[in-house]
Amino acid sequence: SGMALDLNMRFSPDGKKLAVISQGRNVWLLDTATLSVLAKAGPFVDSTRTLAWSADGRELAVGAGLSGDGAITVFTVK
């Protein structure tokens, strides 16, 4: 349990949050000022390396998603 070294990362548009994919199966949301974990999602059905923030930083899209088959899962970020 904990983040692995195989990472893919994307900063939120305001730079206050960092989304990190670890081992292609889990997404961690970190506060960039403190590096504290705000949320974790996964494990996902399929491995993914795709992250995309909405322009306002309120949504985070994760490729592969929770249901597999190339799905995309969109999370609301508070």
C-alpha positions, 0 to 999 in steps of 0.5 A: 500500500502506497505509491509505486515508482511507475508514475504518470502525473498531471497538475491541475490548471491552478497548480494546487493539485497533482493527479498521479497514476501509480502502477497504471492501476490507481490514481492519487490526488495530492495537494501540491503545497503539502504533498498530502493525499486528498483522494485515491481512486482504483484499482482500475480494471485496465492499466492506464497512463491517461489523465486530463483536467478540465479547464476549470480544474473541477473534473479529472478524466482517467483513461481506461476507467473503472469499467475497462474496455477503453472507458473513461471515468470522469471524477468531480474534484472538490 
